[in-house]
Amino acid sequence: REFTVVGDTVNTASRIESLTKKHGVDILASEDVRRRLSRDTSLVLQGEDILRGKNTSIRTYTPCSI
């Protein structure tokens, strides 16, 4: 069997993943993901970008370096 996932959420995730190259990081999380993480998870704002196909900007975060 083969499965394919489609939709706005998948497109958004793919476009956020492509921003890792722009920001020079391995992991990016959206504002929605940041809100769902536990309070003791340390993330740093990487930037605010407009994704292709979207009219509003999206904030992305990366884990703090230890």
N, C-alpha and C positions, 0 to 999 in steps of 0.2 A: 504494500500500500504506500501511497504517497499522499502527503498532506500539504496544503498551502494555506498560509494565513494572509488575508488581505484586509484592507480598510485603512481608515485615517490614522489609527493608533500605530499600525505597522509602518506606514509611510513616515509618520513623525519620528518614530524610533530610528528608522534608517537614516533620516536626515540629521538627527542629533548625532548618530554614530559618525557620520561624515564630517561633523564639526571637530572631531578629535584631532584631525590633521591640522586644521586651522589653528586650534588652540595648543597644539603640541602636547596633548595628554592622552593617556590610554583609556580613561573612563570619564564619561560625562553623564550627569543625571539631570533630568528636567526639574522644574519647580514642583510639579505634581509628585514626583518621586521623593524629592527632598521633604515635602510635607508629610509623607507617609512613613519616613524613617524615624527611628527612636531619637529622642532629644539629645542623646549623648553621641550621636553620629556627627563627626566634624566634617563639614563640607565648606569649600571656598567658592565664591562666585567667580566663574570664569568669564562670563560675558553675557551679553544680550544680543541675540541675532534674530533676523527675520528668515524663517525657513521658506524655501521655495513652495509656492502654493498656499502660503498663509498670509494673512493681512496684518497680523499682530506679531510682536517680537516675543521670543521665548528666552527665559533665563536658564543658563546651564551652570552646573556646579561640578566640582571634582573633589575627591577625598583629599584631606589634608595629608601632607607628607609627614612621616614620623622620623 
